Amino acid sequence: MPGTPLSSRERDEIHAALTDDGEVSWAALSRRVGRHPTTIMREVMANGGRNEYRPAAADRRAGHCRRRARDGALATPGVLRERIRAELQLGRSPDAIVLDLDADGVVGRPCAQTIYTAVHDGTLGVKARECLRMRRPRRRSRTTRNPSNRPALPNITERPNTVNDRTEVGHWEVDQIIGANNRSSMIWLTERVTRYSIPITMPCGYTAEAVLAGLVEACEQIPSHLLRSMSFDQGSEWAEWETIAVSYNIDCWFCEPHSPWQRGQIENLNRQFRWWFPRGTDLAVVSPVDAAHAATIVNAQRRRSLNNQNPTALYTAITVQ
């Protein structure tokens, strides 16, 4: 049932599984409930986590979140909406219109942001290019305009020495290669000590939601004792990194802006991956089997940096420990 809310029965099933085994994997829960692992993970983490999840409380929260929002101040036709529309067509700015409404003592006047929103979503029946100063057909994100408001990301320079000098296994560098027309991608993870690489195909693109699902899929393939941290670049596709960090109890690190070379191992490997998947390739048609085939060849190559051993042998050895 893709796209439908979780039912009370499904929440009870999740709770029962967590009661039986508090460390059960998201993939196992997914198979038991019949939902995507990301759906299960979001449900549990949004409602107290593995130890505090309660189906009744989760039901109440879901019902509250589904409440229909009331209509906006300008959604209903009337004198106020027509006045604002007429003044916009005269070339007046939303801020000036609000000041006039305030001076006239108009009850229930909207704020300037409400007027901007009504223009851009078509509620007022006038186009942004016809009435707004900037004439942009779409609004820009306020966080994009004010990057200083973004919370600071864990900086890769703060990684412990055990990560930097490769004395501890379980630390991964993560990146992706983009397909034709920016419509598909493929995530690659490489372990810093063994240089072992894991591919995850992303036929539906690389939105934060899709990337989160891909990272969950990758994490489910890695033994828990080999999953200690991940290092990313500053791409917005990693926006859900905190969900991964909390769900799998791992550290996440980010390169400084415009410095992807700070996790140079995966950047170097990307050139090898591009031999199989050149720029302009439609990665949506690349199957997991094809990606795994390329990874098998890369992982079987002997490396001078590994004293002429290959990543597969080293990774297999630490996996069974």
SETORZA-668765 format. One record per residue (C-alpha): z, x, y; residue in three letters; residue number from 1. Coordinates in pm, 1 decimal. Example, Ala and Ser with C-alpha at 12.3 -4.5 7.8 and 13.67 -1.06 7.14 Angstrom:
+----------+----------+----------+------+------+
!        w !        u !        v ! resn ! resi !
+----------+----------+----------+------+------+
!    780.0 !   1230.0 !   -450.0 !  ALA !    1 !
!    714.0 !   1367.0 !   -106.0 !  SER !    2 !
+----------+----------+----------+------+------+
//
This chain:
+----------+----------+----------+------+------+
!        w !        u !        v ! resn ! resi !
+----------+----------+----------+------+------+
!      0.0 !      0.0 !      0.0 !  MET !    1 !
!   -110.6 !    246.2 !    267.9 !  PRO !    2 !
!     -9.9 !    151.8 !    619.3 !  GLY !    3 !
!    248.7 !   -107.1 !    516.4 !  THR !    4 !
!    622.3 !    -66.7 !    590.5 !  PRO !    5 !
!    855.3 !     31.7 !    310.8 !  LEU !    6 !
!   1012.5 !   -268.3 !    138.6 !  SER !    7 !
!   1381.1 !   -317.0 !     57.6 !  SER !    8 !
!   1301.2 !   -259.9 !   -310.1 !  ARG !    9 !
!   1134.3 !     72.8 !   -231.0 !  GLU !   10 !
!   1431.7 !    181.7 !    -20.4 !  ARG !   11 !
!   1666.2 !     91.2 !   -305.4 !  ASP !   12 !
!   1449.7 !    300.6 !   -538.5 !  GLU !   13 !
!   1468.3 !    597.6 !   -300.5 !  ILE !   14 !
!   1846.9 !    564.8 !   -280.0 !  HIS !   15 !
!   1879.0 !    543.7 !   -657.7 !  ALA !   16 !
!   1668.2 !    857.5 !   -703.5 !  ALA !   17 !
!   1872.6 !   1050.1 !   -445.0 !  LEU !   18 !
!   2194.1 !    933.8 !   -612.4 !  THR !   19 !
!   2071.0 !   1062.3 !   -949.6 !  ASP !   20 !
!   1958.5 !   1396.4 !   -805.5 !  ASP !   21 !
!   2027.4 !   1491.6 !   -444.7 !  GLY !   22 !
!   1781.4 !   1782.4 !   -469.7 !  GLU !   23 !
!   1490.1 !   1581.5 !   -611.0 !  VAL !   24 !
!   1160.5 !   1694.0 !   -455.4 !  SER !   25 !
!    962.0 !   1475.4 !   -218.3 !  TRP !   26 !
!    670.5 !   1488.2 !   -462.3 !  ALA !   27 !
!    887.2 !   1350.3 !   -744.8 !  ALA !   28 !
!   1019.6 !   1076.8 !   -515.8 !  LEU !   29 !
!    662.2 !    999.0 !   -413.9 !  SER !   30 !
!    555.1 !    949.0 !   -774.3 !  ARG !   31 !
!    857.7 !    729.9 !   -846.3 !  ARG !   32 !
!    816.2 !    503.6 !   -543.5 !  VAL !   33 !
!    436.3 !    513.9 !   -519.5 !  GLY !   34 !
!    422.2 !    639.1 !   -160.7 !  ARG !   35 !
!    295.4 !    955.6 !      7.8 !  HIS !   36 !
!    551.0 !   1242.2 !     10.5 !  PRO !   37 !
!    541.0 !   1254.8 !    390.2 !  THR !   38 !
!    628.7 !    884.5 !    410.9 !  THR !   39 !
!    928.7 !    938.6 !    184.0 !  ILE !   40 !
!   1042.0 !   1247.0 !    371.6 !  MET !   41 !
!   1022.0 !   1077.4 !    711.8 !  ARG !   42 !
!   1208.4 !    773.8 !    582.0 !  GLU !   43 !
!   1495.0 !    977.7 !    439.8 !  VAL !   44 !
!   1527.7 !   1225.6 !    726.5 !  MET !   45 !
!   1519.7 !    948.7 !    988.9 !  ALA !   46 !
!   1807.1 !    768.6 !    817.3 !  ASN !   47 !
!   2074.8 !   1027.5 !    764.8 !  GLY !   48 !
!   1912.0 !   1273.2 !    526.1 !  GLY !   49 !
!   1950.2 !   1312.4 !    152.7 !  ARG !   50 !
!   2329.4 !   1279.5 !    147.0 !  ASN !   51 !
!   2369.5 !    995.1 !    395.4 !  GLU !   52 !
!   2067.5 !    775.5 !    319.3 !  TYR !   53 !
!   2160.5 !    406.4 !    283.7 !  ARG !   54 !
!   1888.1 !    145.5 !    216.4 !  PRO !   55 !
!   2060.9 !   -138.9 !    406.0 !  ALA !   56 !
!   2102.2 !     71.6 !    720.5 !  ALA !   57 !
!   1742.6 !    193.4 !    687.5 !  ALA !   58 !
!   1623.9 !   -168.9 !    664.8 !  ASP !   59 !
!   1811.0 !   -262.7 !    981.5 !  ARG !   60 !
!   1671.7 !     34.9 !   1169.1 !  ARG !   61 !
!   1316.8 !    -43.8 !   1056.2 !  ALA !   62 !
!   1353.8 !   -404.8 !   1167.8 !  GLY !   63 !
!   1475.6 !   -295.2 !   1508.1 !  HIS !   64 !
!   1184.7 !    -52.9 !   1548.1 !  CYS !   65 !
!    934.9 !   -326.3 !   1457.5 !  ARG !   66 !
!   1048.8 !   -562.6 !   1731.4 !  ARG !   67 !
!    756.1 !   -660.4 !   1946.9 !  ARG !   68 !
!    770.1 !   -505.6 !   2291.9 !  ALA !   69 !
!    754.6 !   -748.9 !   2581.1 !  ARG !   70 !
!    435.3 !   -779.0 !   2780.1 !  ASP !   71 !
!    395.2 !   -550.0 !   3077.6 !  GLY !   72 !
!    454.4 !   -668.0 !   3431.3 !  ALA !   73 !
!     79.7 !   -690.1 !   3498.0 !  LEU !   74 !
!    -30.9 !   -841.0 !   3166.4 !  ALA !   75 !
!     -3.8 !  -1201.9 !   3291.8 !  THR !   76 !
!   -253.2 !  -1330.3 !   3552.2 !  PRO !   77 !
!    -93.3 !  -1424.6 !   3881.4 !  GLY !   78 !
!    -65.1 !  -1362.6 !   4253.5 !  VAL !   79 !
!     99.6 !  -1020.2 !   4207.8 !  LEU !   80 !
!   -169.3 !   -889.6 !   3974.0 !  ARG !   81 !
!   -450.2 !  -1013.6 !   4198.5 !  GLU !   82 !
!   -290.2 !   -853.1 !   4505.7 !  ARG !   83 !
!   -259.2 !   -516.4 !   4331.2 !  ILE !   84 !
!   -614.2 !   -539.7 !   4201.6 !  ARG !   85 !
!   -751.1 !   -621.7 !   4548.1 !  ALA !   86 !
!   -564.8 !   -334.0 !   4711.2 !  GLU !   87 !
!   -685.6 !    -87.9 !   4446.0 !  LEU !   88 !
!  -1043.8 !   -197.7 !   4515.1 !  GLN !   89 !
!   -981.6 !   -122.5 !   4884.5 !  LEU !   90 !
!   -902.7 !    237.0 !   4787.2 !  GLY !   91 !
!   -525.4 !    225.4 !   4819.8 !  ARG !   92 !
!   -318.1 !    443.7 !   4585.3 !  SER !   93 !
!    -69.1 !    294.5 !   4336.9 !  PRO !   94 !
!    218.4 !    470.7 !   4517.3 !  ASP !   95 !
!    118.8 !    316.6 !   4851.4 !  ALA !   96 !
!     85.8 !    -27.6 !   4691.8 !  ILE !   97 !
!    437.3 !     -3.0 !   4544.5 !  VAL !   98 !
!    581.1 !     95.9 !   4883.8 !  LEU !   99 !
!    415.7 !   -208.4 !   5043.8 !  ASP !  100 !
!    549.7 !   -440.1 !   4772.4 !  LEU !  101 !
!    896.0 !   -295.1 !   4820.9 !  ASP !  102 !
!    876.2 !   -339.2 !   5197.8 !  ALA !  103 !
!    769.6 !   -702.7 !   5150.2 !  ASP !  104 !
!   1063.4 !   -766.9 !   4916.4 !  GLY !  105 !
!    843.0 !   -867.9 !   4622.7 !  VAL !  106 !
!   1057.5 !   -957.7 !   4322.4 !  VAL !  107 !
!    959.6 !   -799.4 !   3991.0 !  GLY !  108 !
!    729.1 !   -543.5 !   4146.4 !  ARG !  109 !
!    595.6 !   -280.2 !   3902.4 !  PRO !  110 !
!    635.2 !     92.0 !   3951.0 !  CYS !  111 !
!    339.6 !    320.6 !   4024.6 !  ALA !  112 !
!    320.0 !    441.5 !   3664.4 !  GLN !  113 !
!    284.0 !     81.5 !   3545.6 !  THR !  114 !
!    -11.5 !     35.9 !   3779.4 !  ILE !  115 !
!   -172.5 !    358.2 !   3656.0 !  TYR !  116 !
!   -126.7 !    243.3 !   3296.0 !  THR !  117 !
!   -275.0 !    -99.5 !   3373.2 !  ALA !  118 !
!   -578.9 !     64.2 !   3530.7 !  VAL !  119 !
!   -641.9 !    294.7 !   3238.3 !  HIS !  120 !
!   -590.8 !     32.9 !   2966.3 !  ASP !  121 !
!   -815.2 !   -219.5 !   3141.7 !  GLY !  122 !
!   -547.2 !   -478.2 !   3220.1 !  THR !  123 !
!   -646.5 !   -499.5 !   3588.4 !  LEU !  124 !
!  -1019.4 !   -513.2 !   3523.2 !  GLY !  125 !
!  -1095.9 !   -216.4 !   3747.9 !  VAL !  126 !
!  -1207.5 !    128.0 !   3633.3 !  LYS !  127 !
!  -1022.3 !    446.1 !   3719.5 !  ALA !  128 !
!  -1338.9 !    598.2 !   3866.6 !  ARG !  129 !
!  -1365.7 !    304.2 !   4105.7 !  GLU !  130 !
!  -1016.4 !    307.9 !   4251.2 !  CYS !  131 !
!   -813.5 !    621.8 !   4173.6 !  LEU !  132 !
!   -830.5 !    942.7 !   4374.3 !  ARG !  133 !
!   -878.0 !   1176.3 !   4077.3 !  MET !  134 !
!  -1135.0 !    942.8 !   3915.5 !  ARG !  135 !
!  -1032.4 !   1056.4 !   3566.1 !  ARG !  136 !
!  -1130.5 !    802.7 !   3299.4 !  PRO !  137 !
!   -829.7 !    907.4 !   3088.8 !  ARG !  138 !
!   -474.6 !   1003.1 !   3170.2 !  ARG !  139 !
!   -350.2 !   1354.9 !   3112.3 !  ARG !  140 !
!    -30.3 !   1417.1 !   2919.4 !  SER !  141 !
!    262.4 !   1478.9 !   3152.6 !  ARG !  142 !
!    390.3 !   1751.2 !   2918.0 !  THR !  143 !
!     52.2 !   1924.0 !   2949.7 !  THR !  144 !
!     80.2 !   1920.0 !   3326.3 !  ARG !  145 !
!    437.6 !   2047.8 !   3311.2 !  ASN !  146 !
!    449.5 !   2296.2 !   3024.7 !  PRO !  147 !
!    782.4 !   2430.6 !   3149.9 !  SER !  148 !
!    941.3 !   2103.3 !   3034.7 !  ASN !  149 !
!    863.9 !   2181.8 !   2671.7 !  ARG !  150 !
!   1158.0 !   2297.3 !   2462.6 !  PRO !  151 !
!   1149.0 !   2665.9 !   2376.5 !  ALA !  152 !
!   1017.1 !   2740.9 !   2028.0 !  LEU !  153 !
!   1190.0 !   2992.9 !   1798.9 !  PRO !  154 !
!   1024.4 !   3320.0 !   1898.0 !  ASN !  155 !
!    879.4 !   3543.0 !   1630.0 !  ILE !  156 !
!   1039.8 !   3845.4 !   1796.6 !  THR !  157 !
!   1376.5 !   3704.2 !   1686.7 !  GLU !  158 !
!   1290.3 !   3720.0 !   1317.8 !  ARG !  159 !
!   1551.4 !   3914.9 !   1116.5 !  PRO !  160 !
!   1472.0 !   4269.2 !   1008.1 !  ASN !  161 !
!   1459.4 !   4152.9 !    645.5 !  THR !  162 !
!   1148.4 !   3955.6 !    739.4 !  VAL !  163 !
!    983.4 !   4218.7 !    955.0 !  ASN !  164 !
!   1030.7 !   4509.2 !    715.5 !  ASP !  165 !
!    938.1 !   4300.2 !    409.5 !  ARG !  166 !
!   1259.1 !   4368.8 !    217.3 !  THR !  167 !
!   1315.7 !   4001.9 !    133.1 !  GLU !  168 !
!   1070.5 !   3767.7 !    -38.4 !  VAL !  169 !
!   1007.7 !   3408.1 !     56.6 !  GLY !  170 !
!    877.3 !   3446.8 !    411.6 !  HIS !  171 !
!    532.9 !   3295.8 !    477.0 !  TRP !  172 !
!    274.1 !   3325.2 !    751.0 !  GLU !  173 !
!     72.7 !   3009.2 !    809.9 !  VAL !  174 !
!   -263.3 !   2945.3 !    976.0 !  ASP !  175 !
!   -567.2 !   2725.8 !    935.5 !  GLN !  176 !
!   -943.2 !   2756.4 !    953.9 !  ILE !  177 !
!  -1136.9 !   2478.7 !   1124.7 !  ILE !  178 !
!  -1443.3 !   2305.2 !    981.4 !  GLY !  179 !
!  -1768.2 !   2185.6 !   1138.7 !  ALA !  180 !
!  -1735.4 !   1988.1 !   1462.6 !  ASN !  181 !
!  -1356.8 !   2028.8 !   1452.1 !  ASN !  182 !
!  -1331.3 !   1741.3 !   1205.1 !  ARG !  183 !
!  -1174.7 !   1911.7 !    904.7 !  SER !  184 !
!   -960.1 !   2212.8 !    829.2 !  SER !  185 !
!   -785.3 !   2413.2 !    561.5 !  MET !  186 !
!   -431.2 !   2548.1 !    576.0 !  ILE !  187 !
!   -358.0 !   2889.3 !    425.8 !  TRP !  188 !
!    -13.0 !   3031.8 !    360.4 !  LEU !  189 !
!     51.3 !   3394.0 !    264.2 !  THR !  190 !
!    379.8 !   3543.4 !    145.0 !  GLU !  191 !
!    466.2 !   3860.4 !    339.6 !  ARG !  192 !
!    592.6 !   4079.0 !     55.4 !  VAL !  193 !
!    346.6 !   3997.4 !   -224.4 !  THR !  194 !
!     53.0 !   3896.2 !      3.2 !  ARG !  195 !
!      5.1 !   3594.2 !   -225.3 !  TYR !  196 !
!   -199.9 !   3314.5 !    -60.1 !  SER !  197 !
!   -196.5 !   2937.2 !   -109.7 !  ILE !  198 !
!   -471.3 !   2705.6 !     27.7 !  PRO !  199 !
!   -430.9 !   2339.1 !    123.2 !  ILE !  200 !
!   -746.8 !   2137.7 !    195.6 !  THR !  201 !
!   -735.9 !   1904.6 !    498.0 !  MET !  202 !
!  -1043.4 !   1674.6 !    481.1 !  PRO !  203 !
!   -910.2 !   1438.3 !    749.5 !  CYS !  204 !
!   -866.0 !   1693.7 !   1026.4 !  GLY !  205 !
!   -563.7 !   1866.8 !   1168.3 !  TYR !  206 !
!   -353.5 !   1621.0 !   1365.0 !  THR !  207 !
!     19.6 !   1687.2 !   1357.4 !  ALA !  208 !
!     61.6 !   1407.8 !   1101.0 !  GLU !  209 !
!   -208.3 !   1546.9 !    872.1 !  ALA !  210 !
!    -75.7 !   1901.4 !    903.3 !  VAL !  211 !
!    276.3 !   1783.6 !    820.6 !  LEU !  212 !
!    144.6 !   1625.5 !    501.9 !  ALA !  213 !
!    -38.7 !   1948.2 !    418.6 !  GLY !  214 !
!    272.3 !   2159.2 !    473.5 !  LEU !  215 !
!    474.8 !   1927.2 !    251.3 !  VAL !  216 !
!    212.7 !   1966.9 !    -19.9 !  GLU !  217 !
!    234.8 !   2344.8 !     12.6 !  ALA !  218 !
!    615.0 !   2351.5 !     11.1 !  CYS !  219 !
!    622.1 !   2147.1 !   -307.8 !  GLU !  220 !
!    417.0 !   2420.3 !   -477.5 !  GLN !  221 !
!    658.9 !   2699.1 !   -382.4 !  ILE !  222 !
!    985.0 !   2757.8 !   -574.5 !  PRO !  223 !
!   1287.5 !   2693.2 !   -354.1 !  SER !  224 !
!   1412.5 !   3054.0 !   -378.2 !  HIS !  225 !
!   1076.2 !   3170.7 !   -240.9 !  LEU !  226 !
!   1080.5 !   2937.0 !     59.2 !  LEU !  227 !
!   1290.0 !   3092.7 !    335.6 !  ARG !  228 !
!   1078.3 !   3086.7 !    651.4 !  SER !  229 !
!    735.1 !   3016.7 !    800.2 !  MET !  230 !
!    563.7 !   3179.1 !   1098.3 !  SER !  231 !
!    307.1 !   2989.8 !   1306.8 !  PHE !  232 !
!     97.0 !   3035.7 !   1617.6 !  ASP !  233 !
!    138.1 !   2812.4 !   1923.4 !  GLN !  234 !
!   -108.8 !   2542.9 !   1812.0 !  GLY !  235 !
!     -9.4 !   2181.5 !   1878.5 !  SER !  236 !
!    -97.7 !   2094.7 !   1518.9 !  GLU !  237 !
!    238.4 !   2242.8 !   1413.1 !  TRP !  238 !
!    429.7 !   1990.9 !   1626.9 !  ALA !  239 !
!    617.2 !   1853.2 !   1324.8 !  GLU !  240 !
!    763.4 !   2192.8 !   1232.2 !  TRP !  241 !
!   1120.0 !   2071.0 !   1276.4 !  GLU !  242 !
!   1069.1 !   1813.3 !   1002.8 !  THR !  243 !
!    971.0 !   2091.8 !    764.3 !  ILE !  244 !
!   1257.1 !   2315.1 !    879.6 !  ALA !  245 !
!   1519.7 !   2045.7 !    823.9 !  VAL !  246 !
!   1372.9 !   1901.9 !    504.2 !  SER !  247 !
!   1343.3 !   2235.1 !    325.7 !  TYR !  248 !
!   1625.9 !   2418.0 !    506.1 !  ASN !  249 !
!   1402.2 !   2702.1 !    620.8 !  ILE !  250 !
!   1353.7 !   2898.4 !    943.2 !  ASP !  251 !
!   1038.8 !   2859.4 !   1149.8 !  CYS !  252 !
!    906.4 !   3119.9 !   1394.1 !  TRP !  253 !
!    630.0 !   3104.4 !   1654.0 !  PHE !  254 !
!    409.4 !   3370.0 !   1807.9 !  CYS !  255 !
!    417.4 !   3409.0 !   2182.3 !  GLU !  256 !
!    136.7 !   3221.0 !   2365.4 !  PRO !  257 !
!   -209.3 !   3373.1 !   2310.7 !  HIS !  258 !
!    -64.0 !   3627.3 !   2065.1 !  SER !  259 !
!   -164.0 !   3514.4 !   1713.9 !  PRO !  260 !
!   -186.1 !   3883.4 !   1618.7 !  TRP !  261 !
!    193.8 !   3881.2 !   1593.7 !  GLN !  262 !
!    147.8 !   3743.3 !   1243.6 !  ARG !  263 !
!   -138.1 !   3973.2 !   1164.8 !  GLY !  264 !
!   -130.6 !   3940.5 !    786.6 !  GLN !  265 !
!   -268.0 !   3585.2 !    782.8 !  ILE !  266 !
!   -511.0 !   3664.8 !   1065.8 !  GLU !  267 !
!   -656.9 !   3947.3 !    857.2 !  ASN !  268 !
!   -681.7 !   3728.5 !    548.2 !  LEU !  269 !
!   -862.2 !   3458.9 !    746.5 !  ASN !  270 !
!  -1161.1 !   3692.4 !    767.7 !  ARG !  271 !
!  -1168.5 !   3707.9 !    389.4 !  GLN !  272 !
!  -1139.4 !   3330.2 !    353.2 !  PHE !  273 !
!  -1434.0 !   3288.5 !    589.8 !  ARG !  274 !
!  -1656.0 !   3466.9 !    335.7 !  TRP !  275 !
!  -1628.3 !   3155.7 !    117.3 !  TRP !  276 !
!  -1604.1 !   2909.4 !    405.2 !  PHE !  277 !
!  -1819.4 !   3038.7 !    696.3 !  PRO !  278 !
!  -1788.5 !   2893.4 !   1045.0 !  ARG !  279 !
!  -1971.4 !   2564.0 !   1066.0 !  GLY !  280 !
!  -1885.2 !   2467.2 !    706.9 !  THR !  281 !
!  -1784.7 !   2105.1 !    659.2 !  ASP !  282 !
!  -1445.8 !   2164.4 !    500.4 !  LEU !  283 !
!  -1410.5 !   1793.5 !    425.4 !  ALA !  284 !
!  -1635.9 !   1843.1 !    123.6 !  VAL !  285 !
!  -1439.9 !   2143.9 !     -5.2 !  VAL !  286 !
!  -1231.6 !   2030.5 !   -301.6 !  SER !  287 !
!   -887.6 !   2169.6 !   -387.3 !  PRO !  288 !
!  -1051.3 !   2325.6 !   -694.2 !  VAL !  289 !
!  -1300.0 !   2516.2 !   -475.3 !  ASP !  290 !
!  -1021.5 !   2635.5 !   -244.2 !  ALA !  291 !
!   -807.7 !   2741.2 !   -540.6 !  ALA !  292 !
!  -1102.9 !   2937.4 !   -681.7 !  HIS !  293 !
!  -1132.9 !   3138.4 !   -360.3 !  ALA !  294 !
!   -756.4 !   3194.5 !   -354.5 !  ALA !  295 !
!   -762.2 !   3315.2 !   -716.2 !  THR !  296 !
!  -1017.5 !   3583.6 !   -631.7 !  ILE !  297 !
!   -832.7 !   3695.7 !   -317.8 !  VAL !  298 !
!   -497.7 !   3705.2 !   -498.4 !  ASN !  299 !
!   -642.1 !   3904.8 !   -789.8 !  ALA !  300 !
!   -768.0 !   4188.5 !   -568.2 !  GLN !  301 !
!   -568.8 !   4511.0 !   -586.7 !  ARG !  302 !
!   -428.7 !   4622.3 !   -251.0 !  ARG !  303 !
!   -351.8 !   4969.3 !   -126.9 !  ARG !  304 !
!    -62.4 !   4816.4 !     68.0 !  SER !  305 !
!     80.6 !   4703.0 !   -267.5 !  LEU !  306 !
!     42.4 !   5039.2 !   -439.6 !  ASN !  307 !
!   -279.3 !   4920.4 !   -602.4 !  ASN !  308 !
!   -116.4 !   4612.9 !   -752.7 !  GLN !  309 !
!   -245.6 !   4260.3 !   -695.3 !  ASN !  310 !
!    -65.5 !   3966.5 !   -527.6 !  PRO !  311 !
!    -88.5 !   3740.2 !   -833.7 !  THR !  312 !
!    103.5 !   3979.1 !  -1056.1 !  ALA !  313 !
!    373.6 !   4044.1 !   -797.1 !  LEU !  314 !
!    415.6 !   3677.0 !   -710.1 !  TYR !  315 !
!    431.4 !   3573.5 !  -1073.7 !  THR !  316 !
!    700.9 !   3834.2 !  -1136.1 !  ALA !  317 !
!    929.7 !   3707.0 !   -858.5 !  ILE !  318 !
!    859.3 !   3341.9 !   -940.8 !  THR !  319 !
!   1015.6 !   3366.7 !  -1285.1 !  VAL !  320 !
!   1325.8 !   3547.2 !  -1160.4 !  GLN !  321 !
+----------+----------+----------+------+------+
//
